[in-house]
Structures are given as structure tokens and as C-alpha cells.
Amino acid sequence: MKTSFSKAMTVLSALGIAVTSYLIHQHYAPVDSSFCNFNDYVSCDIVNKSEFSTIFGVPVSIFGLLTYIYLFVFSLASMRNKAWAKKLFLPTVAFTLFGLLFSFYLTYTEFFVLFAVCIFCLTQQILILSISSLLLISLWHSKKISN
């Protein structure tokens, strides 16, 4: 993976860590304590405290945080140890694409089930889409070079 892609992924995953950390905090905070509750449609609390915001009682944002921590460590390590990064590159792409698909499910749930939008959730979803795109471009670029 190119160093410029790794640096971009480091920044994006650090932002993901910040956003999901806030979402975890807000999941446990009292209702109406989020500054992103504007109305019944644009409301972090409606989304972040819904029945869809947990899996087996664990907030989805914790899984997001763990994902971004992994991606942050991977991106830093890929700049320092190319051999290690090469071994973990394809599993990381697959892991990230799974996260992206899950993110699409959550976006669908926001818009078409809850009829509410969480600005921080959407920000996180844009971040995972961006990281996935970087990884896919990097994969395409590495296949192009090897041919």
C-alpha cells in the first residue's frame, strides 16, 4: 500500500475513533443531551438509543471503535513494515468491506426503519466508505503493477 494511502487511512481512522467514541458516550448519556438533536428527523438520540443501536446488548459504536482502532494500527504499521502489511492487506480489505456492508445496513435502518438521521452516524459511514475506497484503489493499483 502506498504511503500516501496509508497516511490518508491513518487520518480517516483517527477521525473514526473520535466519532465512534462520541457515539459511545452519547449512547450512555441521558436523552436529549446531544447537540445534534435538531428535530424528530435529525436526531442522534433517536438513532443511537434505538433497538438497532446494539448487538447482544453491546452498542454498535463499540464495534465501530474497535474497527477504527484496528485500521489505525494497520495503517501505521503498513508504513513501517511493508512485509507485515502485505500479509494482512487482503484480510483487512475483506474486514473493511464487511464493515462497509454493515454500515449500509445501518444507513438503510436510519432512513427507512427509524425515519431519523444521526449526523455522527452518517459521518462514520462516510469514513468507512472512504477507507474502503482507499483500500480498493490500493488493491487495484497493486494488481495493475503485478500484471
N, C-alpha and C positions, 0 to 999 in steps of 0.2 A: 504494500500500500504506500502510495506517495506520501512524503512528509507533509505536504500541504493539505492532503485529505485527512491525515492523522491530526494535524493541528485544528482543522475545522471541526472534526469529530470531537476533539477534546473540549473545545469551547461549547459546542452544542450539547454534549453530555453533561458538562458542568451546569449549563442552564437547566437541563432536565432534572438534575439533582436539586437545584434550587426550587424549581416549580413543584416537583413532587413532594419535597419537604414541606412546602407551604400547604399543599393539598392534604398531607397527613395531619399537619397541625389543625387545619380547618375541619377535617373530618371529626376530630375530637372536641373542637371548640363549640361553645354554645351557639344555637341557631341565631341567625341574623348578626353574627359577629364579623362576617366577611365584607370587605369593602367592595366586592364585585357582585353584590346582590342589588341589581337595579330595578327589577320588576319580576313578575311571575314567569317571564320567559328567559331573561338573562339573570340567572341566579346560580351562584356556585353552591349554595346550601342545598337547593333542590336536587342537584345532580350528585354532589359529594356526600350527601347524607341519605341517598335513596337506597332501596333494597339492592340495586345493581352496583353499588359502590363497594361491596365486599364479596370476597370469595371465602367460604367457610369461616366467616367472621373476621377475616383479615382484610383491611382496606386495600382496594386495588392499587391505590397510590403507593403502598409499601412495595408491591411487586414492581411498580414503575421505578421507584427509587433504587431498588436492587438492580434492575436492568441498566439504569443510567450509571450506577457505580461500576458495574462490570464494563460497560462501554467506555467509561472514562479511563479505567485501569488498562483496558485493551489498547486504547488509542495512545496512551502514554508509553506503554510497553512496546508498541509497534514502532515507535520512533527510536527506541533504544536497542531492541533485539529483533532484527528482521526475521531470523530463523524461527523464533518463537511465534511471532505474529503470523508468519506464513502457515504454520501448523494449525493455528487457531482461526485463521481467516474464514474458511468456509463454514465451520460451526458458528462463528459469530454472525455471519451473513444469515444463516438459517434461523438463529436465535432472534435476530433483529427483525427478520421478516415475520416470524411468529408474533413478535410484539406489535408490529405494524398491523397485522390482521386483527389482533385483539383490539387494537386501538380503533380500527374501522368499526368493529362491533360496538365499542363504547360510543363512538360518534353516532352511529345509527340509533343506539338506545337513547342518547340525548335528544336527538331531533325527532324521532318517530315514536318513541315509547313514553319518555318523560315530558316531551314538548318543552324542554328547558335546555339552556346552553350555559356551560361553565367556561368562562374565558380562560381560566388557568388550565382546564382540561383540554380545551382546544389548542392552547399554546403547546402543551405537552405533546399533543397529537401531531402538530406541525413539526416539532422537534424530532420525533421518531420517524416521521416521513422523510425529513431532511437527512437524517443519519442513514436511513435505509437507502436513500438515493445515492448518497456518497459511497456507500459500500457496494452498491450495484454498479455504479460507474467505475469504481476501482476494480471490481471483478471483471467487467467488460474490458477495461483497459489492460488488465493482466492477461486475459485470454487473447486479446489482439496482439500483444507483444510476443506471446509464446508461439503464435502461429506463423 
